[in-house]
Amino acid sequence: MEYFDAVPARCSSLLAARGAEFALVPVIEYQRLDDVRLVPNVCVAAREAVRSVVLVTKLDDLNSVRTVALDESSRTSAALVKVIFQEFLGLKPEWISSSPNLGHMLEQNDAALLIGDPAMTFDRTGLNVFDVAGLWRNYTGLGFVFAMWMFRADGSTDPGAVNFAAACDEGLMKREEIIDIYQPLLGLPRAGLHAYLYDNITFSLDKELRAGLNLYYQLAHKHGLIPALKPLIL
């Protein structure tokens, strides 16, 4: 079996086109893709703040936001921002798809969604930064699942071909090595990366995270972000 890296949104396209047997996919795509199953118990999630998915604005608060530039590298995060504005703030801003260039995004929009490395490395001077998983936690009391491993449910993939639990455990044991590699690349303090990998991100799906995922799906359907609501089967 061949392994390769791709951003989550690209992974979704590969899985849909049968270009991959397993893929780490934004969880919103579980509701949009036909005939896919979830690998149980492993995920990319945050119980409180995530740090790598943020809303940035020059305004004093989110209630004044009327346009939002979305980095849609993760479709789950883009949909989550829409849910937060429409369900919890009672607002429906104009959504603008954008590359993750914060200066350009804020030149023409009130707020910007950044994910991944860009969300952790920009200069925060003069800006208000809202952690998106933190907002979800504040409004719901639940953690949030961003991505899960998925595979085709048509029988073309053996779900036991990869031991994802063991792979997750192996990765967790190498967090210090990962910090060694990325600390000079990102230019972030080692302590911050340590907190990110040990405290902010979790890779195990529990009862609370499942509840958060189910609520996210219900609200995404309520606000027309997914065409139908299928049950969460793990």
C-alpha positions as CSV (number, residue, x, y, z in Angstrom):
1,M,0.0,0.0,0.0
2,E,1.4,3.4,-1.0
3,Y,1.2,6.4,1.4
4,F,1.3,10.1,0.5
5,D,0.5,13.5,2.0
6,A,-2.2,15.8,0.9
7,V,-4.3,18.5,2.6
8,P,-7.7,17.3,4.0
9,A,-9.8,18.8,1.2
10,R,-7.6,17.1,-1.4
11,C,-7.9,13.8,0.5
12,S,-11.7,14.1,0.2
13,S,-11.5,14.4,-3.6
14,L,-9.1,11.5,-3.8
15,L,-11.4,9.3,-1.8
16,A,-14.4,10.3,-3.8
17,A,-12.6,9.5,-7.1
18,R,-11.3,6.2,-5.7
19,G,-7.7,7.6,-5.9
20,A,-7.1,6.5,-2.3
21,E,-8.2,3.5,-0.2
22,F,-8.1,5.4,3.1
23,A,-8.0,9.2,3.6
24,L,-7.9,11.6,6.5
25,V,-10.9,13.7,5.5
26,P,-12.7,16.8,6.9
27,V,-15.6,15.4,8.9
28,I,-18.1,17.5,7.0
29,E,-17.4,15.3,4.0
30,Y,-18.8,12.2,5.7
31,Q,-22.2,13.9,5.1
32,R,-21.4,14.9,1.5
33,L,-19.7,11.8,0.1
34,D,-21.7,8.7,-0.9
35,D,-20.9,5.3,0.4
36,V,-18.0,6.0,2.8
37,R,-17.4,4.7,6.3
38,L,-15.5,6.1,9.2
39,V,-12.5,4.4,10.9
40,P,-13.6,4.2,14.5
41,N,-12.0,5.8,17.5
42,V,-9.2,7.8,15.8
43,C,-9.6,11.4,14.8
44,V,-8.1,14.9,14.8
45,A,-9.9,16.9,17.4
46,A,-9.8,19.5,20.2
47,R,-11.6,19.4,23.5
48,E,-11.1,23.1,24.0
49,A,-8.8,25.5,22.1
50,V,-7.2,24.1,19.0
51,R,-4.8,27.1,18.2
52,S,-4.4,26.1,14.5
53,V,-7.9,27.2,13.4
54,V,-8.6,30.8,14.1
55,L,-10.9,33.7,13.1
56,V,-9.0,37.0,12.8
57,T,-10.4,40.5,12.7
58,K,-9.4,44.1,13.2
59,L,-12.9,44.8,14.6
60,D,-13.7,44.8,18.3
61,D,-16.0,41.8,18.2
62,L,-17.5,39.2,15.8
63,N,-21.0,40.8,16.0
64,S,-19.7,43.6,13.7
65,V,-18.5,41.2,11.0
66,R,-20.2,41.4,7.7
67,T,-17.7,39.7,5.3
68,V,-15.5,36.7,6.1
69,A,-12.6,35.4,3.9
70,L,-12.4,31.7,4.2
71,D,-9.3,29.6,3.8
72,E,-11.1,26.4,2.6
73,S,-8.2,24.1,2.9
74,S,-10.3,22.4,5.5
75,R,-14.0,22.3,4.5
76,T,-15.0,21.3,8.0
77,S,-13.5,24.5,9.5
78,A,-15.2,26.7,6.9
79,A,-18.6,25.1,7.6
80,L,-18.0,25.4,11.4
81,V,-17.4,29.2,11.0
82,K,-20.7,29.5,9.1
83,V,-22.5,27.5,11.9
84,I,-21.0,29.7,14.6
85,F,-22.1,32.9,12.9
86,Q,-25.6,31.7,11.8
87,E,-26.6,29.6,14.8
88,F,-24.9,31.4,17.8
89,L,-24.4,35.0,16.6
90,G,-27.6,35.2,14.5
91,L,-25.6,36.6,11.6
92,K,-25.1,35.6,7.9
93,P,-22.0,37.4,6.6
94,E,-20.9,37.2,3.0
95,W,-18.4,34.3,2.6
96,I,-15.4,34.9,0.3
97,S,-13.1,32.0,-0.6
98,S,-9.5,33.0,-0.4
99,S,-5.9,31.8,-0.3
100,P,-4.4,32.0,3.2
101,N,-2.8,35.4,2.9
102,L,-4.0,37.3,6.0
103,G,-3.0,40.8,4.8
104,H,-4.9,40.3,1.5
105,M,-7.9,38.7,3.3
106,L,-8.3,41.6,5.7
107,E,-7.8,44.3,3.1
108,Q,-11.3,43.6,1.7
109,N,-13.0,41.6,4.5
110,D,-14.0,42.1,8.1
111,A,-12.6,38.8,9.2
112,A,-10.5,35.9,8.0
113,L,-10.4,32.2,8.7
114,L,-6.9,30.7,8.9
115,I,-6.0,27.1,9.5
116,G,-2.8,25.1,10.0
117,D,0.6,26.7,10.0
118,P,-0.6,30.1,8.9
119,A,-3.0,30.2,11.8
120,M,-0.1,29.7,14.3
121,T,2.6,31.9,12.8
122,F,1.1,35.3,11.9
123,D,1.8,38.6,13.7
124,R,-1.1,39.3,16.0
125,T,-0.4,42.9,16.6
126,G,-3.5,45.0,16.4
127,L,-5.7,42.1,15.7
128,N,-8.4,40.2,17.6
129,V,-8.0,36.4,17.3
130,F,-10.7,33.9,18.1
131,D,-9.9,30.3,18.4
132,V,-12.7,28.5,16.5
133,A,-12.7,25.3,18.6
134,G,-12.7,27.6,21.7
135,L,-15.8,29.4,20.3
136,W,-17.6,26.1,19.7
137,R,-16.7,25.0,23.3
138,N,-18.0,28.2,24.7
139,Y,-21.4,27.9,22.9
140,T,-21.9,24.1,23.2
141,G,-19.8,22.9,26.1
142,L,-18.4,20.2,23.8
143,G,-15.2,19.4,22.0
144,F,-14.9,19.5,18.2
145,V,-13.7,16.9,15.7
146,F,-12.0,18.3,12.6
147,A,-11.0,15.2,10.6
148,M,-11.3,11.5,10.6
149,W,-10.0,8.6,8.5
150,M,-12.5,7.3,6.0
151,F,-12.7,4.5,3.4
152,R,-15.0,3.3,0.7
153,A,-17.9,1.2,1.9
154,D,-18.5,-0.6,-1.4
155,G,-16.3,-3.6,-0.4
156,S,-13.3,-2.4,-2.4
157,T,-11.2,-1.6,0.7
158,D,-10.4,-4.0,3.6
159,P,-11.0,-1.9,6.7
160,G,-8.5,-4.0,8.6
161,A,-5.7,-3.4,6.2
162,V,-4.3,-0.7,8.4
163,N,-4.1,-0.7,12.2
164,F,-4.9,2.9,12.8
165,A,-4.9,2.7,16.6
166,A,-1.4,1.3,16.5
167,A,-0.3,4.0,14.0
168,C,-1.8,6.7,16.2
169,D,0.1,5.3,19.2
170,E,3.3,5.2,17.3
171,G,2.8,8.8,16.2
172,L,2.1,10.0,19.8
173,M,5.4,8.4,20.9
174,K,7.3,10.5,18.3
175,R,5.9,13.9,19.3
176,E,9.2,15.1,20.6
177,E,10.8,14.2,17.3
178,I,8.1,16.0,15.4
179,I,8.7,19.1,17.5
180,D,12.4,18.9,16.7
181,I,11.6,19.0,13.0
182,Y,9.0,21.7,13.0
183,Q,10.3,24.1,15.6
184,P,13.0,25.6,13.3
185,L,10.6,25.5,10.3
186,L,7.8,27.4,12.0
187,G,9.9,29.6,14.2
188,L,7.6,29.0,17.2
189,P,8.7,28.4,20.8
190,R,9.2,24.8,21.6
191,A,6.9,25.1,24.6
192,G,4.1,26.3,22.3
193,L,4.5,23.3,20.0
194,H,4.7,21.0,23.0
195,A,1.4,22.4,24.3
196,Y,-0.2,22.1,20.9
197,L,0.7,18.4,20.4
198,Y,0.1,17.4,24.0
199,D,-2.7,19.6,25.1
200,N,-4.6,21.2,22.2
201,I,-4.9,18.3,19.8
202,T,-6.4,15.0,20.7
203,F,-6.5,11.9,18.5
204,S,-9.0,9.7,20.3
205,L,-12.7,9.9,19.8
206,D,-14.7,9.7,23.0
207,K,-18.3,10.1,24.0
208,E,-18.1,13.9,24.4
209,L,-16.4,14.3,21.0
210,R,-19.0,12.1,19.3
211,A,-21.7,14.3,20.9
212,G,-20.0,17.4,19.5
213,L,-19.8,15.8,16.1
214,N,-23.4,14.8,16.0
215,L,-24.4,18.4,17.0
216,Y,-22.2,19.9,14.4
217,Y,-23.9,17.7,11.7
218,Q,-27.4,18.7,13.0
219,L,-26.6,22.4,12.8
220,A,-24.8,22.1,9.4
221,H,-28.0,20.5,8.1
222,K,-30.2,23.1,9.7
223,H,-28.3,25.9,8.0
224,G,-28.2,24.2,4.6
225,L,-24.5,23.3,4.6
226,I,-25.1,19.6,3.9
227,P,-27.9,18.2,1.7
228,A,-29.0,15.5,4.1
229,L,-28.3,14.2,7.6
230,K,-27.1,10.6,7.8
231,P,-26.4,8.9,11.1
232,L,-22.9,8.7,12.6
233,I,-21.9,5.1,12.2
234,L,-18.6,4.0,13.8
